[in-house]
Amino acid sequence: MIENLILGAFLVVPLLIVAFLFSDELWQERHLEARLARSRRMNWRHPLRSLKHRH
């Protein structure tokens, strides 16, 4: 009985760790794609105005 609990813990804990790391990687990838999409927007302002308001 106790052996089954220990075996189950050794199987479930690594699975939870892998699931957490994978979900974090997916979140970072989605966040990066959103940042790239924002930076690809066309700037239609006049060149002098965009130089004046550069961040």
mmCIF file as gemmi writes it, N, C-alpha and C atoms, coordinates in Angstrom:
data_model
loop_
_atom_site.group_PDB
_atom_site.id
_atom_site.type_symbol
_atom_site.label_atom_id
_atom_site.label_alt_id
_atom_site.label_comp_id
_atom_site.label_asym_id
_atom_site.label_entity_id
_atom_site.label_seq_id
_atom_site.pdbx_PDB_ins_code
_atom_site.Cartn_x
_atom_site.Cartn_y
_atom_site.Cartn_z
_atom_site.occupancy
_atom_site.B_iso_or_equiv
_atom_site.pdbx_formal_charge
_atom_site.auth_seq_id
_atom_site.auth_asym_id
_atom_site.pdbx_PDB_model_num
ATOM 1 N N . MET Axp A 1 ? 0.83 -1.198 0 1 0 ? 1 A 1
ATOM 2 C CA . MET Axp A 1 ? 0 0 0 1 0 ? 1 A 1
ATOM 3 C C . MET Axp A 1 ? 0.869 1.254 0 1 0 ? 1 A 1
ATOM 4 N N . ILE Axp A 2 ? 1.818 1.327 0.931 1 0 ? 2 A 1
ATOM 5 C CA . ILE Axp A 2 ? 2.673 2.505 1.008 1 0 ? 2 A 1
ATOM 6 C C . ILE Axp A 2 ? 3.589 2.597 -0.215 1 0 ? 2 A 1
ATOM 7 N N . GLU Axp A 3 ? 3.934 1.418 -0.775 1 0 ? 3 A 1
ATOM 8 C CA . GLU Axp A 3 ? 4.771 1.41 -1.98 1 0 ? 3 A 1
ATOM 9 C C . GLU Axp A 3 ? 4.024 2.043 -3.158 1 0 ? 3 A 1
ATOM 10 N N . ASN Axp A 4 ? 2.726 1.798 -3.23 1 0 ? 4 A 1
ATOM 11 C CA . ASN Axp A 4 ? 1.926 2.396 -4.306 1 0 ? 4 A 1
ATOM 12 C C . ASN Axp A 4 ? 1.86 3.913 -4.167 1 0 ? 4 A 1
ATOM 13 N N . LEU Axp A 5 ? 1.772 4.408 -2.954 1 0 ? 5 A 1
ATOM 14 C CA . LEU Axp A 5 ? 1.743 5.855 -2.744 1 0 ? 5 A 1
ATOM 15 C C . LEU Axp A 5 ? 3.078 6.493 -3.134 1 0 ? 5 A 1
ATOM 16 N N . ILE Axp A 6 ? 4.168 5.852 -2.767 1 0 ? 6 A 1
ATOM 17 C CA . ILE Axp A 6 ? 5.487 6.379 -3.12 1 0 ? 6 A 1
ATOM 18 C C . ILE Axp A 6 ? 5.686 6.344 -4.624 1 0 ? 6 A 1
ATOM 19 N N . LEU Axp A 7 ? 5.321 5.227 -5.247 1 0 ? 7 A 1
ATOM 20 C CA . LEU Axp A 7 ? 5.441 5.115 -6.701 1 0 ? 7 A 1
ATOM 21 C C . LEU Axp A 7 ? 4.574 6.157 -7.4 1 0 ? 7 A 1
ATOM 22 N N . GLY Axp A 8 ? 3.352 6.343 -6.899 1 0 ? 8 A 1
ATOM 23 C CA . GLY Axp A 8 ? 2.461 7.355 -7.477 1 0 ? 8 A 1
ATOM 24 C C . GLY Axp A 8 ? 3.04 8.75 -7.347 1 0 ? 8 A 1
ATOM 25 N N . ALA Axp A 9 ? 3.664 9.036 -6.205 1 0 ? 9 A 1
ATOM 26 C CA . ALA Axp A 9 ? 4.278 10.358 -6.017 1 0 ? 9 A 1
ATOM 27 C C . ALA Axp A 9 ? 5.429 10.557 -6.991 1 0 ? 9 A 1
ATOM 28 N N . PHE Axp A 10 ? 6.232 9.51 -7.192 1 0 ? 10 A 1
ATOM 29 C CA . PHE Axp A 10 ? 7.349 9.62 -8.128 1 0 ? 10 A 1
ATOM 30 C C . PHE Axp A 10 ? 6.886 9.747 -9.574 1 0 ? 10 A 1
ATOM 31 N N . LEU Axp A 11 ? 5.693 9.297 -9.869 1 0 ? 11 A 1
ATOM 32 C CA . LEU Axp A 11 ? 5.164 9.442 -11.227 1 0 ? 11 A 1
ATOM 33 C C . LEU Axp A 11 ? 4.441 10.773 -11.42 1 0 ? 11 A 1
ATOM 34 N N . VAL Axp A 12 ? 3.735 11.24 -10.405 1 0 ? 12 A 1
ATOM 35 C CA . VAL Axp A 12 ? 2.911 12.437 -10.544 1 0 ? 12 A 1
ATOM 36 C C . VAL Axp A 12 ? 3.732 13.715 -10.413 1 0 ? 12 A 1
ATOM 37 N N . VAL Axp A 13 ? 4.673 13.768 -9.49 1 0 ? 13 A 1
ATOM 38 C CA . VAL Axp A 13 ? 5.438 14.993 -9.262 1 0 ? 13 A 1
ATOM 39 C C . VAL Axp A 13 ? 6.236 15.403 -10.507 1 0 ? 13 A 1
ATOM 40 N N . PRO Axp A 14 ? 6.993 14.503 -11.153 1 0 ? 14 A 1
ATOM 41 C CA . PRO Axp A 14 ? 7.686 14.923 -12.389 1 0 ? 14 A 1
ATOM 42 C C . PRO Axp A 14 ? 6.721 15.344 -13.49 1 0 ? 14 A 1
ATOM 43 N N . LEU Axp A 15 ? 5.563 14.691 -13.56 1 0 ? 15 A 1
ATOM 44 C CA . LEU Axp A 15 ? 4.568 15.073 -14.56 1 0 ? 15 A 1
ATOM 45 C C . LEU Axp A 15 ? 4.069 16.497 -14.32 1 0 ? 15 A 1
ATOM 46 N N . LEU Axp A 16 ? 3.845 16.853 -13.063 1 0 ? 16 A 1
ATOM 47 C CA . LEU Axp A 16 ? 3.417 18.218 -12.741 1 0 ? 16 A 1
ATOM 48 C C . LEU Axp A 16 ? 4.511 19.233 -13.061 1 0 ? 16 A 1
ATOM 49 N N . ILE Axp A 17 ? 5.752 18.878 -12.792 1 0 ? 17 A 1
ATOM 50 C CA . ILE Axp A 17 ? 6.863 19.788 -13.091 1 0 ? 17 A 1
ATOM 51 C C . ILE Axp A 17 ? 6.967 20.016 -14.594 1 0 ? 17 A 1
ATOM 52 N N . VAL Axp A 18 ? 6.887 18.956 -15.373 1 0 ? 18 A 1
ATOM 53 C CA . VAL Axp A 18 ? 6.969 19.09 -16.83 1 0 ? 18 A 1
ATOM 54 C C . VAL Axp A 18 ? 5.792 19.905 -17.36 1 0 ? 18 A 1
ATOM 55 N N . ALA Axp A 19 ? 4.603 19.663 -16.847 1 0 ? 19 A 1
ATOM 56 C CA . ALA Axp A 19 ? 3.426 20.424 -17.291 1 0 ? 19 A 1
ATOM 57 C C . ALA Axp A 19 ? 3.585 21.906 -16.97 1 0 ? 19 A 1
ATOM 58 N N . PHE Axp A 20 ? 4.113 22.236 -15.796 1 0 ? 20 A 1
ATOM 59 C CA . PHE Axp A 20 ? 4.313 23.633 -15.427 1 0 ? 20 A 1
ATOM 60 C C . PHE Axp A 20 ? 5.34 24.29 -16.342 1 0 ? 20 A 1
ATOM 61 N N . LEU Axp A 21 ? 6.462 23.611 -16.598 1 0 ? 21 A 1
ATOM 62 C CA . LEU Axp A 21 ? 7.498 24.193 -17.457 1 0 ? 21 A 1
ATOM 63 C C . LEU Axp A 21 ? 6.992 24.369 -18.88 1 0 ? 21 A 1
ATOM 64 N N . PHE Axp A 22 ? 6.229 23.413 -19.388 1 0 ? 22 A 1
ATOM 65 C CA . PHE Axp A 22 ? 5.705 23.511 -20.737 1 0 ? 22 A 1
ATOM 66 C C . PHE Axp A 22 ? 4.705 24.658 -20.855 1 0 ? 22 A 1
ATOM 67 N N . SER Axp A 23 ? 3.831 24.819 -19.854 1 0 ? 23 A 1
ATOM 68 C CA . SER Axp A 23 ? 2.854 25.901 -19.908 1 0 ? 23 A 1
ATOM 69 C C . SER Axp A 23 ? 3.559 27.26 -19.818 1 0 ? 23 A 1
ATOM 70 N N . ASP Axp A 24 ? 4.626 27.344 -19.014 1 0 ? 24 A 1
ATOM 71 C CA . ASP Axp A 24 ? 5.384 28.584 -18.918 1 0 ? 24 A 1
ATOM 72 C C . ASP Axp A 24 ? 6.055 28.911 -20.246 1 0 ? 24 A 1
ATOM 73 N N . GLU Axp A 25 ? 6.576 27.898 -20.927 1 0 ? 25 A 1
ATOM 74 C CA . GLU Axp A 25 ? 7.212 28.116 -22.227 1 0 ? 25 A 1
ATOM 75 C C . GLU Axp A 25 ? 6.192 28.593 -23.254 1 0 ? 25 A 1
ATOM 76 N N . LEU Axp A 26 ? 4.996 28.008 -23.236 1 0 ? 26 A 1
ATOM 77 C CA . LEU Axp A 26 ? 3.947 28.445 -24.156 1 0 ? 26 A 1
ATOM 78 C C . LEU Axp A 26 ? 3.53 29.884 -23.876 1 0 ? 26 A 1
ATOM 79 N N . TRP Axp A 27 ? 3.436 30.242 -22.588 1 0 ? 27 A 1
ATOM 80 C CA . TRP Axp A 27 ? 3.056 31.607 -22.235 1 0 ? 27 A 1
ATOM 81 C C . TRP Axp A 27 ? 4.104 32.597 -22.725 1 0 ? 27 A 1
ATOM 82 N N . GLN Axp A 28 ? 5.385 32.271 -22.542 1 0 ? 28 A 1
ATOM 83 C CA . GLN Axp A 28 ? 6.447 33.174 -22.981 1 0 ? 28 A 1
ATOM 84 C C . GLN Axp A 28 ? 6.443 33.314 -24.494 1 0 ? 28 A 1
ATOM 85 N N . GLU Axp A 29 ? 6.194 32.214 -25.209 1 0 ? 29 A 1
ATOM 86 C CA . GLU Axp A 29 ? 6.152 32.268 -26.663 1 0 ? 29 A 1
ATOM 87 C C . GLU Axp A 29 ? 4.998 33.149 -27.138 1 0 ? 29 A 1
ATOM 88 N N . ARG Axp A 30 ? 3.828 33.009 -26.511 1 0 ? 30 A 1
ATOM 89 C CA . ARG Axp A 30 ? 2.67 33.82 -26.88 1 0 ? 30 A 1
ATOM 90 C C . ARG Axp A 30 ? 2.929 35.294 -26.578 1 0 ? 30 A 1
ATOM 91 N N . HIS Axp A 31 ? 3.586 35.569 -25.439 1 0 ? 31 A 1
ATOM 92 C CA . HIS Axp A 31 ? 3.906 36.938 -25.053 1 0 ? 31 A 1
ATOM 93 C C . HIS Axp A 31 ? 4.889 37.561 -26.055 1 0 ? 31 A 1
ATOM 94 N N . LEU Axp A 32 ? 5.863 36.792 -26.509 1 0 ? 32 A 1
ATOM 95 C CA . LEU Axp A 32 ? 6.826 37.277 -27.485 1 0 ? 32 A 1
ATOM 96 C C . LEU Axp A 32 ? 6.15 37.571 -28.816 1 0 ? 32 A 1
ATOM 97 N N . GLU Axp A 33 ? 5.244 36.688 -29.248 1 0 ? 33 A 1
ATOM 98 C CA . GLU Axp A 33 ? 4.52 36.921 -30.497 1 0 ? 33 A 1
ATOM 99 C C . GLU Axp A 33 ? 3.683 38.193 -30.412 1 0 ? 33 A 1
ATOM 100 N N . ALA Axp A 34 ? 3.054 38.427 -29.277 1 0 ? 34 A 1
ATOM 101 C CA . ALA Axp A 34 ? 2.243 39.639 -29.114 1 0 ? 34 A 1
ATOM 102 C C . ALA Axp A 34 ? 3.127 40.876 -29.16 1 0 ? 34 A 1
ATOM 103 N N . ARG Axp A 35 ? 4.303 40.81 -28.553 1 0 ? 35 A 1
ATOM 104 C CA . ARG Axp A 35 ? 5.218 41.954 -28.569 1 0 ? 35 A 1
ATOM 105 C C . ARG Axp A 35 ? 5.708 42.224 -29.993 1 0 ? 35 A 1
ATOM 106 N N . LEU Axp A 36 ? 6.005 41.174 -30.755 1 0 ? 36 A 1
ATOM 107 C CA . LEU Axp A 36 ? 6.455 41.359 -32.123 1 0 ? 36 A 1
ATOM 108 C C . LEU Axp A 36 ? 5.337 41.928 -32.991 1 0 ? 36 A 1
ATOM 109 N N . ALA Axp A 37 ? 4.112 41.492 -32.753 1 0 ? 37 A 1
ATOM 110 C CA . ALA Axp A 37 ? 2.979 42.005 -33.522 1 0 ? 37 A 1
ATOM 111 C C . ALA Axp A 37 ? 2.78 43.493 -33.255 1 0 ? 37 A 1
ATOM 112 N N . ARG Axp A 38 ? 2.98 43.918 -32.002 1 0 ? 38 A 1
ATOM 113 C CA . ARG Axp A 38 ? 2.837 45.352 -31.699 1 0 ? 38 A 1
ATOM 114 C C . ARG Axp A 38 ? 3.94 46.162 -32.359 1 0 ? 38 A 1
ATOM 115 N N . SER Axp A 39 ? 5.152 45.616 -32.429 1 0 ? 39 A 1
ATOM 116 C CA . SER Axp A 39 ? 6.257 46.381 -32.99 1 0 ? 39 A 1
ATOM 117 C C . SER Axp A 39 ? 6.205 46.433 -34.511 1 0 ? 39 A 1
ATOM 118 N N . ARG Axp A 40 ? 5.446 45.533 -35.137 1 0 ? 40 A 1
ATOM 119 C CA . ARG Axp A 40 ? 5.353 45.527 -36.591 1 0 ? 40 A 1
ATOM 120 C C . ARG Axp A 40 ? 4.302 46.481 -37.13 1 0 ? 40 A 1
ATOM 121 N N . ARG Axp A 41 ? 3.576 47.152 -36.231 1 0 ? 41 A 1
ATOM 122 C CA . ARG Axp A 41 ? 2.561 48.086 -36.712 1 0 ? 41 A 1
ATOM 123 C C . ARG Axp A 41 ? 3.213 49.209 -37.498 1 0 ? 41 A 1
ATOM 124 N N . MET Axp A 42 ? 2.556 49.627 -38.544 1 0 ? 42 A 1
ATOM 125 C CA . MET Axp A 42 ? 3.084 50.687 -39.387 1 0 ? 42 A 1
ATOM 126 C C . MET Axp A 42 ? 2.931 52.032 -38.68 1 0 ? 42 A 1
ATOM 127 N N . ASN Axp A 43 ? 3.981 52.806 -38.702 1 0 ? 43 A 1
ATOM 128 C CA . ASN Axp A 43 ? 3.943 54.134 -38.116 1 0 ? 43 A 1
ATOM 129 C C . ASN Axp A 43 ? 3.645 55.124 -39.248 1 0 ? 43 A 1
ATOM 130 N N . TRP Axp A 44 ? 2.427 55.68 -39.235 1 0 ? 44 A 1
ATOM 131 C CA . TRP Axp A 44 ? 2.013 56.571 -40.306 1 0 ? 44 A 1
ATOM 132 C C . TRP Axp A 44 ? 2.25 58.038 -39.96 1 0 ? 44 A 1
ATOM 133 N N . ARG Axp A 45 ? 2.909 58.306 -38.83 1 0 ? 45 A 1
ATOM 134 C CA . ARG Axp A 45 ? 3.152 59.697 -38.47 1 0 ? 45 A 1
ATOM 135 C C . ARG Axp A 45 ? 4.253 60.293 -39.34 1 0 ? 45 A 1
ATOM 136 N N . HIS Axp A 46 ? 4.259 61.586 -39.392 1 0 ? 46 A 1
ATOM 137 C CA . HIS Axp A 46 ? 5.298 62.296 -40.132 1 0 ? 46 A 1
ATOM 138 C C . HIS Axp A 46 ? 6.66 61.971 -39.511 1 0 ? 46 A 1
ATOM 139 N N . PRO Axp A 47 ? 7.707 61.836 -40.312 1 0 ? 47 A 1
ATOM 140 C CA . PRO Axp A 47 ? 9.021 61.458 -39.768 1 0 ? 47 A 1
ATOM 141 C C . PRO Axp A 47 ? 9.53 62.4 -38.684 1 0 ? 47 A 1
ATOM 142 N N . LEU Axp A 48 ? 9.312 63.717 -38.829 1 0 ? 48 A 1
ATOM 143 C CA . LEU Axp A 48 ? 9.777 64.634 -37.796 1 0 ? 48 A 1
ATOM 144 C C . LEU Axp A 48 ? 8.994 64.453 -36.5 1 0 ? 48 A 1
ATOM 145 N N . ARG Axp A 49 ? 7.697 64.195 -36.624 1 0 ? 49 A 1
ATOM 146 C CA . ARG Axp A 49 ? 6.894 63.986 -35.426 1 0 ? 49 A 1
ATOM 147 C C . ARG Axp A 49 ? 7.29 62.675 -34.73 1 0 ? 49 A 1
ATOM 148 N N . SER Axp A 50 ? 7.585 61.638 -35.513 1 0 ? 50 A 1
ATOM 149 C CA . SER Axp A 50 ? 7.979 60.37 -34.885 1 0 ? 50 A 1
ATOM 150 C C . SER Axp A 50 ? 9.352 60.503 -34.218 1 0 ? 50 A 1
ATOM 151 N N . LEU Axp A 51 ? 10.227 61.339 -34.744 1 0 ? 51 A 1
ATOM 152 C CA . LEU Axp A 51 ? 11.514 61.57 -34.092 1 0 ? 51 A 1
ATOM 153 C C . LEU Axp A 51 ? 11.339 62.344 -32.793 1 0 ? 51 A 1
ATOM 154 N N . LYS Axp A 52 ? 10.381 63.259 -32.798 1 0 ? 52 A 1
ATOM 155 C CA . LYS Axp A 52 ? 10.128 64.076 -31.619 1 0 ? 52 A 1
ATOM 156 C C . LYS Axp A 52 ? 9.556 63.245 -30.469 1 0 ? 52 A 1
ATOM 157 N N . HIS Axp A 53 ? 8.728 62.259 -30.794 1 0 ? 53 A 1
ATOM 158 C CA . HIS Axp A 53 ? 8.045 61.458 -29.77 1 0 ? 53 A 1
ATOM 159 C C . HIS Axp A 53 ? 8.639 60.069 -29.644 1 0 ? 53 A 1
ATOM 160 N N . ARG Axp A 54 ? 9.897 59.914 -29.926 1 0 ? 54 A 1
ATOM 161 C CA . ARG Axp A 54 ? 10.528 58.598 -29.841 1 0 ? 54 A 1
ATOM 162 C C . ARG Axp A 54 ? 10.666 58.172 -28.389 1 0 ? 54 A 1
ATOM 163 N N . HIS Axp A 55 ? 10.42 56.89 -28.129 1 0 ? 55 A 1
ATOM 164 C CA . HIS Axp A 55 ? 10.499 56.371 -26.753 1 0 ? 55 A 1
ATOM 165 C C . HIS Axp A 55 ? 11.781 55.636 -26.564 1 0 ? 55 A 1
